[in-house]
Amino acid sequence: MHYRVVKPGQLIILDVYCNQLHDMMRMLVVKQQRLVKRDSSNPLLRQCLEELNKVCKNVEGFSPKPMTLLASLFKVQDDVTKLDLRLKISKEEKNLGLFIVKNRKDLVKATDSSEPLKPYQDFIIDSREPDATTRVCELLKYQGEHCLLKDMQQWSIPPFPVSGHDIRKVGISSGKEIGALLQQLREQWKKSGYQMEKDELLSYVKKT
């Protein structure tokens, strides 16, 4: 077991924990094949080592947040919760860990279109959370999608051009119906690559 004694007065916060983890990983890279062979009867250990090794290589040189690296050791979201109970990590760190563990396999680039970044963009548009872009950038670092990371960092979230007030102007007053129409229009807007403007979207409402 690798361990390091912290300096007097130094707290075991997430940054310190992850820095030690990264140092340990550099040593494990050299010894990994021997470790895997020796512990081949433990597939969980082998899988953890392989994922950690892969993510360390993916994030190298891209200044990941500590949790981005640490998430490679978690199998399920409950592992993040257990870490929080042990280290009392910040809400931001916990939410990032939960996000990466949940989305690292399902939220991936589009391979069947000329817009590989679009699944990530759609996720940000749908989430409407102020830190969604930051989380997605960390996920891209985790996945090793460096070209997409650069594109994401240069992308600005486009404003949805239609409001509930606009729909009321065309004669619809039911709050429930307005909400459903806004969602339908948002889907149309996303399919257009966020290019459809207000008048074009509202004309779709008039047709329905």
GROMACS elastic network, one bead per residue, 0.5 to 0.9 nm:
[ bonds ]
;  ai    aj funct       b0    kb
    2    24     6  0.70443   500
    3    20     6  0.81470   500
    3    24     6  0.86870   500
    4    20     6  0.76913   500
    5     8     6  0.89932   500
    6     9     6  0.81954   500
    6    10     6  0.61800   500
    6    11     6  0.78692   500
    6    12     6  0.77734   500
    6    16     6  0.88952   500
    7    10     6  0.53961   500
    7    11     6  0.86084   500
    8    11     6  0.87014   500
   10    13     6  0.86881   500
   10    16     6  0.89780   500
   11    16     6  0.79805   500
   12    15     6  0.81041   500
   12    16     6  0.59976   500
   12    17     6  0.63607   500
   12    87     6  0.76476   500
   13    16     6  0.54867   500
   13    17     6  0.61833   500
   13    18     6  0.87067   500
   13    87     6  0.68755   500
   13    88     6  0.83737   500
   13    89     6  0.75293   500
   14    18     6  0.60138   500
   14    19     6  0.84784   500
   14    66     6  0.67945   500
   14    67     6  0.77291   500
   14    87     6  0.73723   500
   14    88     6  0.89049   500
   14    89     6  0.67367   500
   14    90     6  0.89909   500
   14    93     6  0.86869   500
   15    18     6  0.52094   500
   15    19     6  0.60739   500
   15    20     6  0.86351   500
   15    65     6  0.85697   500
   15    66     6  0.58967   500
   15    67     6  0.85778   500
   16    19     6  0.51471   500
   16    20     6  0.62909   500
   16    21     6  0.85427   500
   16    66     6  0.89336   500
   17    20     6  0.53830   500
   17    21     6  0.62239   500
   17    22     6  0.88012   500
   17    66     6  0.84256   500
   18    22     6  0.60586   500
   18    23     6  0.85668   500
   18    66     6  0.55817   500
   18    67     6  0.76952   500
   18    69     6  0.74282   500
   18    70     6  0.66270   500
   19    22     6  0.50996   500
   19    23     6  0.63085   500
   19    24     6  0.86010   500
   19    66     6  0.78222   500
   20    23     6  0.50877   500
   20    24     6  0.61174   500
   20    25     6  0.85179   500
   21    24     6  0.50320   500
   21    25     6  0.60973   500
   21    26     6  0.88206   500
   21    69     6  0.87865   500
   21    70     6  0.79980   500
   22    26     6  0.64344   500
   22    27     6  0.88998   500
   22    56     6  0.76507   500
   22    69     6  0.82276   500
   23    26     6  0.53153   500
   23    27     6  0.67489   500
   23    28     6  0.88246   500
   24    27     6  0.52495   500
   24    28     6  0.61738   500
   24    29     6  0.87516   500
   25    29     6  0.60939   500
   25    30     6  0.88948   500
   25    49     6  0.88824   500
   25    52     6  0.77145   500
   25    53     6  0.70783   500
   25    56     6  0.77134   500
   26    29     6  0.53496   500
   26    30     6  0.71714   500
   26    53     6  0.87501   500
   26    56     6  0.87477   500
   27    30     6  0.56438   500
   27    31     6  0.67577   500
   27    32     6  0.85446   500
   28    32     6  0.52682   500
   28    33     6  0.89373   500
   28    35     6  0.83854   500
   28    49     6  0.84506   500
   28    53     6  0.83627   500
   29    32     6  0.51407   500
   29    33     6  0.80827   500
   29    53     6  0.68705   500
   30    33     6  0.77287   500
   30    34     6  0.87293   500
   31    34     6  0.55485   500
   31    35     6  0.62121   500
   31    36     6  0.87232   500
   32    36     6  0.59936   500
   32    37     6  0.85089   500
   32    49     6  0.75427   500
   32    50     6  0.85125   500
   32    53     6  0.87924   500
   33    36     6  0.51484   500
   33    37     6  0.61659   500
   33    38     6  0.85233   500
   34    37     6  0.52345   500
   34    38     6  0.60819   500
   34    39     6  0.85647   500
   35    38     6  0.51075   500
   35    39     6  0.60304   500
   35    40     6  0.82080   500
   35    46     6  0.82888   500
   36    39     6  0.51492   500
   36    40     6  0.55320   500
   36    41     6  0.89607   500
   36    42     6  0.86373   500
   36    43     6  0.89175   500
   36    45     6  0.80235   500
   36    46     6  0.57216   500
   36    49     6  0.81231   500
   37    40     6  0.50887   500
   37    41     6  0.85846   500
   37    46     6  0.88828   500
   38    41     6  0.80093   500
   39    42     6  0.54667   500
   39    43     6  0.78915   500
   39    45     6  0.74914   500
   39    46     6  0.72504   500
   40    43     6  0.63455   500
   40    45     6  0.84472   500
   40    46     6  0.69348   500
   41    46     6  0.88383   500
   42    45     6  0.55743   500
   42    46     6  0.64927   500
   42    47     6  0.88422   500
   43    47     6  0.60329   500
   43    48     6  0.85770   500
   44    47     6  0.51276   500
   44    48     6  0.61902   500
   44    49     6  0.86670   500
   45    48     6  0.51371   500
   45    49     6  0.61979   500
   45    50     6  0.85978   500
   46    49     6  0.52485   500
   46    50     6  0.61941   500
   46    51     6  0.86736   500
   47    50     6  0.51438   500
   47    51     6  0.61295   500
   47    52     6  0.85275   500
   48    51     6  0.52265   500
   48    52     6  0.60480   500
   48    53     6  0.84599   500
   48    72     6  0.73622   500
   48    73     6  0.58406   500
   48    74     6  0.81905   500
   48    75     6  0.84891   500
   49    52     6  0.51839   500
   49    53     6  0.60111   500
   49    54     6  0.85305   500
   49    73     6  0.81461   500
   50    53     6  0.51263   500
   50    54     6  0.61157   500
   50    55     6  0.86542   500
   51    54     6  0.50880   500
   51    55     6  0.61319   500
   51    56     6  0.85064   500
   51    72     6  0.59104   500
   51    73     6  0.73834   500
   52    55     6  0.52609   500
   52    56     6  0.60530   500
   52    57     6  0.86592   500
   52    69     6  0.75838   500
   52    70     6  0.81655   500
   52    71     6  0.86994   500
   52    72     6  0.52904   500
   52    73     6  0.64215   500
   53    56     6  0.52235   500
   53    57     6  0.64281   500
   53    58     6  0.87370   500
   53    72     6  0.88344   500
   54    57     6  0.53112   500
   54    58     6  0.62226   500
   54    59     6  0.88663   500
   54    72     6  0.87707   500
   54   142     6  0.88166   500
   54   143     6  0.88568   500
   54   144     6  0.87875   500
   55    59     6  0.61140   500
   55    60     6  0.84291   500
   55    68     6  0.86646   500
   55    69     6  0.66413   500
   55    72     6  0.66965   500
   55   141     6  0.82685   500
   55   142     6  0.56693   500
   55   143     6  0.71202   500
   55   144     6  0.74812   500
   56    59     6  0.55051   500
   56    60     6  0.61088   500
   56    69     6  0.67832   500
   56    72     6  0.88703   500
   56   142     6  0.83094   500
   57    60     6  0.53698   500
   57    61     6  0.89453   500
   57   144     6  0.80687   500
   58    61     6  0.86141   500
   58    62     6  0.84151   500
   58   141     6  0.63679   500
   58   142     6  0.61339   500
   58   143     6  0.66114   500
   58   145     6  0.80564   500
   58   146     6  0.83613   500
   59    62     6  0.53851   500
   59    63     6  0.70199   500
   59    64     6  0.61512   500
   59    68     6  0.85593   500
   59    69     6  0.77188   500
   59   141     6  0.53471   500
   59   142     6  0.61054   500
   59   143     6  0.83007   500
   59   144     6  0.66416   500
   59   146     6  0.89160   500
   60    63     6  0.72234   500
   60    64     6  0.80552   500
   60   141     6  0.88354   500
   61    64     6  0.83569   500
   62   141     6  0.70306   500
   62   146     6  0.85898   500
   63    66     6  0.89719   500
   63   141     6  0.88059   500
   64    67     6  0.80249   500
   64    68     6  0.60661   500
   64    69     6  0.70496   500
   64   138     6  0.65600   500
   64   141     6  0.69138   500
   64   142     6  0.81520   500
   65    68     6  0.53464   500
   65    69     6  0.71501   500
   65    93     6  0.85579   500
   65   138     6  0.72484   500
   66    69     6  0.55943   500
   66    70     6  0.62875   500
   66    71     6  0.86968   500
   66    93     6  0.83005   500
   67    71     6  0.57724   500
   67    72     6  0.88146   500
   67    93     6  0.61541   500
   67    94     6  0.79635   500
   67    96     6  0.69006   500
   67    97     6  0.58837   500
   68    71     6  0.54488   500
   68    72     6  0.74187   500
   68    93     6  0.89380   500
   68    96     6  0.75030   500
   68    97     6  0.68683   500
   68   100     6  0.74004   500
   68   138     6  0.62797   500
   68   139     6  0.73399   500
   68   141     6  0.79632   500
   68   142     6  0.63750   500
   69    72     6  0.58750   500
   69    73     6  0.81605   500
   69   142     6  0.72395   500
   70    73     6  0.58580   500
   70    74     6  0.75287   500
   70    97     6  0.79987   500
   71    74     6  0.53048   500
   71    75     6  0.83842   500
   71    80     6  0.78534   500
   71    96     6  0.87914   500
   71    97     6  0.57248   500
   71    98     6  0.83546   500
   71   100     6  0.68321   500
   71   101     6  0.65047   500
   71   142     6  0.88259   500
   72    75     6  0.78826   500
   72   100     6  0.88315   500
   72   101     6  0.80090   500
   72   142     6  0.82635   500
   73    79     6  0.87974   500
   74    77     6  0.72894   500
   74    78     6  0.84951   500
   74    79     6  0.56832   500
   74    80     6  0.69116   500
   74    97     6  0.87075   500
   74   101     6  0.70048   500
   75    78     6  0.83980   500
   75    79     6  0.68844   500
   75   101     6  0.71988   500
   76    79     6  0.56807   500
   76    80     6  0.75866   500
   76    98     6  0.84963   500
   76   101     6  0.63932   500
   76   102     6  0.76256   500
   77    80     6  0.53721   500
   77    81     6  0.68026   500
   77    97     6  0.77670   500
   77    98     6  0.54670   500
   77    99     6  0.84585   500
   77   100     6  0.89942   500
   77   101     6  0.60437   500
   77   102     6  0.68031   500
   78    82     6  0.62921   500
   78    83     6  0.87144   500
   78    98     6  0.84231   500
   79    82     6  0.50851   500
   79    83     6  0.63115   500
   79    84     6  0.87212   500
   79    98     6  0.89625   500
   80    83     6  0.50920   500
   80    84     6  0.62915   500
   80    85     6  0.88010   500
   80    94     6  0.66610   500
   80    95     6  0.88915   500
   80    97     6  0.62511   500
   80    98     6  0.64048   500
   80   101     6  0.85270   500
   81    84     6  0.50423   500
   81    85     6  0.63972   500
   81    86     6  0.87889   500
   81    94     6  0.74353   500
   81    98     6  0.82945   500
   82    85     6  0.51176   500
   82    86     6  0.63757   500
   82    87     6  0.87583   500
   83    86     6  0.50429   500
   83    87     6  0.59657   500
   83    88     6  0.75596   500
   83    89     6  0.77314   500
   83    94     6  0.86687   500
   84    87     6  0.53135   500
   84    89     6  0.52055   500
   84    90     6  0.80504   500
   84    91     6  0.89772   500
   84    94     6  0.68505   500
   85    88     6  0.56086   500
   85    89     6  0.80500   500
   86    89     6  0.83696   500
   89    92     6  0.82354   500
   89    93     6  0.62867   500
   89    94     6  0.64404   500
   90    93     6  0.52194   500
   90    94     6  0.61950   500
   90    95     6  0.85994   500
   91    94     6  0.50898   500
   91    95     6  0.60390   500
   91    96     6  0.85089   500
   92    95     6  0.52524   500
   92    96     6  0.61644   500
   92    97     6  0.86767   500
   93    96     6  0.51420   500
   93    97     6  0.62271   500
   93    98     6  0.86744   500
   94    97     6  0.51627   500
   94    98     6  0.62145   500
   94    99     6  0.85556   500
   95    98     6  0.50782   500
   95    99     6  0.60070   500
   95   100     6  0.86496   500
   95   135     6  0.88681   500
   96    99     6  0.50175   500
   96   100     6  0.61887   500
   96   101     6  0.86148   500
   96   135     6  0.61729   500
   96   138     6  0.83170   500
   96   139     6  0.89492   500
   97   100     6  0.53074   500
   97   101     6  0.61727   500
   97   102     6  0.84841   500
   98   101     6  0.53598   500
   98   102     6  0.60634   500
   98   103     6  0.85700   500
   99   102     6  0.52331   500
   99   103     6  0.60246   500
   99   104     6  0.81020   500
   99   135     6  0.74013   500
   99   136     6  0.88070   500
   99   139     6  0.83966   500
  100   103     6  0.52701   500
  100   104     6  0.53408   500
  100   105     6  0.89033   500
  100   135     6  0.79040   500
  100   136     6  0.85210   500
  100   138     6  0.80980   500
  100   139     6  0.60071   500
  100   142     6  0.82391   500
  101   104     6  0.58476   500
  101   105     6  0.82924   500
  102   105     6  0.77031   500
  102   106     6  0.79824   500
  102   107     6  0.88706   500
  103   106     6  0.52697   500
  103   107     6  0.51684   500
  103   108     6  0.82595   500
  103   139     6  0.81004   500
  104   107     6  0.60252   500
  104   108     6  0.73695   500
  104   139     6  0.67521   500
  104   140     6  0.88446   500
  104   142     6  0.79479   500
  104   143     6  0.72514   500
  105   108     6  0.67755   500
  107   119     6  0.68807   500
  107   120     6  0.69293   500
  107   123     6  0.83799   500
  107   139     6  0.88457   500
  108   111     6  0.88231   500
  108   116     6  0.84802   500
  108   117     6  0.84854   500
  108   119     6  0.68972   500
  108   120     6  0.73999   500
  108   140     6  0.86727   500
  108   143     6  0.84869   500
  109   115     6  0.83857   500
  109   117     6  0.57475   500
  109   118     6  0.73500   500
  109   119     6  0.62703   500
  109   120     6  0.73197   500
  109   145     6  0.86163   500
  109   148     6  0.84461   500
  110   113     6  0.61361   500
  110   114     6  0.80509   500
  110   115     6  0.66808   500
  110   117     6  0.67510   500
  110   118     6  0.69105   500
  110   119     6  0.64630   500
  111   114     6  0.79544   500
  111   115     6  0.83239   500
  111   116     6  0.62383   500
  112   115     6  0.84735   500
  112   116     6  0.80512   500
  113   116     6  0.64977   500
  114   117     6  0.89431   500
  115   118     6  0.55853   500
  115   119     6  0.85972   500
  116   119     6  0.72373   500
  116   120     6  0.85778   500
  116   148     6  0.78031   500
  117   120     6  0.56454   500
  117   121     6  0.63776   500
  117   122     6  0.88407   500
  117   148     6  0.62846   500
  117   149     6  0.89148   500
  117   151     6  0.78727   500
  117   152     6  0.75483   500
  118   122     6  0.59312   500
  118   123     6  0.84058   500
  118   193     6  0.81594   500
  119   122     6  0.51450   500
  119   123     6  0.61804   500
  119   124     6  0.87796   500
  120   123     6  0.50660   500
  120   124     6  0.63907   500
  120   125     6  0.87249   500
  120   133     6  0.87716   500
  120   136     6  0.68640   500
  120   152     6  0.85231   500
  121   124     6  0.51770   500
  121   125     6  0.62125   500
  121   126     6  0.86303   500
  121   133     6  0.85115   500
  121   136     6  0.88566   500
  121   152     6  0.81083   500
  121   155     6  0.88484   500
  121   157     6  0.80808   500
  122   125     6  0.50074   500
  122   126     6  0.60597   500
  122   127     6  0.84829   500
  122   190     6  0.70061   500
  123   126     6  0.51789   500
  123   127     6  0.60101   500
  123   128     6  0.87295   500
  123   132     6  0.82470   500
  123   136     6  0.86438   500
  124   127     6  0.51733   500
  124   128     6  0.63447   500
  124   129     6  0.75167   500
  124   132     6  0.56259   500
  124   133     6  0.63037   500
  124   136     6  0.78581   500
  124   157     6  0.80388   500
  125   128     6  0.57518   500
  125   129     6  0.86182   500
  125   132     6  0.87732   500
  125   157     6  0.72730   500
  125   158     6  0.84256   500
  125   160     6  0.88885   500
  125   190     6  0.85976   500
  126   129     6  0.85834   500
  126   186     6  0.89958   500
  127   130     6  0.87576   500
  127   132     6  0.69075   500
  128   131     6  0.87909   500
  128   132     6  0.73474   500
  129   132     6  0.53354   500
  129   133     6  0.84361   500
  130   133     6  0.75071   500
  130   134     6  0.86088   500
  131   134     6  0.52975   500
  131   135     6  0.64318   500
  131   136     6  0.87996   500
  132   135     6  0.51992   500
  132   136     6  0.62084   500
  132   137     6  0.86607   500
  133   136     6  0.51130   500
  133   137     6  0.61606   500
  133   138     6  0.86985   500
  133   152     6  0.79484   500
  133   153     6  0.83357   500
  133   157     6  0.88461   500
  134   137     6  0.51470   500
  134   138     6  0.63805   500
  134   139     6  0.87301   500
  134   153     6  0.89194   500
  135   138     6  0.51333   500
  135   139     6  0.62493   500
  135   140     6  0.87308   500
  136   140     6  0.62150   500
  136   141     6  0.86844   500
  136   149     6  0.86759   500
  136   152     6  0.84481   500
  137   140     6  0.50686   500
  137   141     6  0.63672   500
  137   142     6  0.86889   500
  137   148     6  0.88547   500
  137   149     6  0.59669   500
  137   150     6  0.88875   500
  137   152     6  0.69748   500
  137   153     6  0.73947   500
  138   141     6  0.50514   500
  138   142     6  0.62202   500
  138   143     6  0.86748   500
  138   149     6  0.85698   500
  139   143     6  0.61676   500
  139   144     6  0.85540   500
  139   145     6  0.87093   500
  140   143     6  0.50320   500
  140   144     6  0.60283   500
  140   145     6  0.51371   500
  140   146     6  0.69241   500
  140   148     6  0.71793   500
  140   149     6  0.57694   500
  141   144     6  0.50615   500
  141   145     6  0.61845   500
  141   146     6  0.65891   500
  141   149     6  0.69788   500
  142   145     6  0.78403   500
  143   146     6  0.84364   500
  144   147     6  0.87990   500
  144   149     6  0.86863   500
  145   148     6  0.54548   500
  145   149     6  0.60995   500
  145   150     6  0.88997   500
  146   150     6  0.64073   500
  146   151     6  0.88026   500
  147   150     6  0.52667   500
  147   151     6  0.64797   500
  147   152     6  0.87323   500
  148   152     6  0.60269   500
  148   153     6  0.85485   500
  149   152     6  0.50479   500
  149   153     6  0.61570   500
  149   154     6  0.87178   500
  150   153     6  0.52069   500
  150   154     6  0.64882   500
  150   155     6  0.88265   500
  151   154     6  0.52318   500
  151   155     6  0.62296   500
  152   155     6  0.50191   500
  152   156     6  0.81609   500
  153   156     6  0.81378   500
  155   158     6  0.89024   500
  158   161     6  0.87390   500
  158   194     6  0.70536   500
  159   162     6  0.89194   500
  159   194     6  0.86949   500
  160   163     6  0.79708   500
  160   186     6  0.73537   500
  160   189     6  0.79298   500
  160   194     6  0.79308   500
  160   197     6  0.87106   500
  160   198     6  0.85784   500
  161   196     6  0.84519   500
  161   197     6  0.63431   500
  161   198     6  0.52747   500
  161   201     6  0.85976   500
  162   165     6  0.81554   500
  162   166     6  0.61925   500
  162   167     6  0.77166   500
  162   182     6  0.75791   500
  162   185     6  0.81310   500
  162   186     6  0.85438   500
  162   197     6  0.83234   500
  162   198     6  0.56976   500
  162   199     6  0.88389   500
  162   201     6  0.76466   500
  162   202     6  0.78326   500
  163   166     6  0.52421   500
  163   167     6  0.67547   500
  163   168     6  0.89345   500
  163   182     6  0.74575   500
  164   167     6  0.51738   500
  164   168     6  0.63364   500
  164   169     6  0.88142   500
  164   175     6  0.85737   500
  164   178     6  0.62865   500
  164   179     6  0.75903   500
  164   181     6  0.89778   500
  164   182     6  0.71739   500
  165   168     6  0.50967   500
  165   169     6  0.64373   500
  166   169     6  0.52248   500
  166   170     6  0.70497   500
  166   198     6  0.87368   500
  166   202     6  0.79635   500
  167   170     6  0.54152   500
  167   171     6  0.70511   500
  167   172     6  0.61631   500
  167   173     6  0.80419   500
  167   178     6  0.67225   500
  167   181     6  0.82497   500
  167   182     6  0.82201   500
  167   202     6  0.73670   500
  167   205     6  0.79431   500
  168   171     6  0.52965   500
  168   173     6  0.55012   500
  168   174     6  0.85919   500
  168   178     6  0.77259   500
  169   172     6  0.72402   500
  169   173     6  0.87192   500
  170   202     6  0.80846   500
  170   205     6  0.82097   500
  170   206     6  0.73625   500
  172   175     6  0.84832   500
  172   177     6  0.75199   500
  172   178     6  0.68732   500
  173   176     6  0.88188   500
  173   177     6  0.77019   500
  173   178     6  0.70813   500
  174   177     6  0.52093   500
  174   178     6  0.60802   500
  174   179     6  0.86346   500
  175   178     6  0.50480   500
  175   179     6  0.61909   500
  175   180     6  0.87058   500
  176   179     6  0.52130   500
  176   180     6  0.63626   500
  176   181     6  0.87137   500
  177   180     6  0.51229   500
  177   181     6  0.61165   500
  177   182     6  0.85479   500
  178   181     6  0.51200   500
  178   182     6  0.60808   500
  178   183     6  0.86595   500
  179   182     6  0.51747   500
  179   183     6  0.63797   500
  179   184     6  0.87855   500
  180   183     6  0.52409   500
  180   184     6  0.63459   500
  180   185     6  0.87351   500
  181   185     6  0.60647   500
  181   186     6  0.84225   500
  181   205     6  0.74889   500
  182   185     6  0.50959   500
  182   186     6  0.60249   500
  182   187     6  0.86527   500
  183   186     6  0.50064   500
  183   187     6  0.63283   500
  183   188     6  0.87696   500
  184   187     6  0.51949   500
  184   188     6  0.64085   500
  184   189     6  0.86862   500
  185   189     6  0.60533   500
  185   190     6  0.85433   500
  185   201     6  0.63961   500
  185   202     6  0.82838   500
  185   204     6  0.80123   500
  185   205     6  0.81024   500
  186   190     6  0.61286   500
  186   191     6  0.86335   500
  186   194     6  0.88538   500
  186   201     6  0.89403   500
  187   190     6  0.50763   500
  187   191     6  0.62276   500
  187   192     6  0.87150   500
  188   191     6  0.51394   500
  188   192     6  0.63746   500
  188   193     6  0.89497   500
  188   194     6  0.85379   500
  188   196     6  0.80407   500
  188   201     6  0.78494   500
  189   192     6  0.51831   500
  189   193     6  0.66691   500
  189   194     6  0.50485   500
  189   195     6  0.66918   500
  189   196     6  0.56199   500
  189   197     6  0.81838   500
  189   201     6  0.76154   500
  190   193     6  0.52093   500
  190   194     6  0.50802   500
  190   195     6  0.80649   500
  190   196     6  0.85900   500
  191   194     6  0.71538   500
  191   195     6  0.87976   500
  192   195     6  0.54814   500
  192   196     6  0.61522   500
  193   196     6  0.78996   500
  194   197     6  0.83639   500
  196   199     6  0.83897   500
  196   200     6  0.62471   500
  196   201     6  0.65489   500
  197   200     6  0.55114   500
  197   201     6  0.62767   500
  197   202     6  0.87104   500
  198   201     6  0.51956   500
  198   202     6  0.60669   500
  198   203     6  0.85568   500
  199   202     6  0.51102   500
  199   203     6  0.60969   500
  199   204     6  0.87725   500
  200   203     6  0.51984   500
  200   204     6  0.67008   500
  201   204     6  0.52304   500
  201   205     6  0.68659   500
  202   206     6  0.64869   500
  202   207     6  0.88121   500
  203   206     6  0.50700   500
  203   207     6  0.63625   500
  203   208     6  0.88519   500
  204   207     6  0.52124   500
  204   208     6  0.65266   500
  205   208     6  0.52597   500
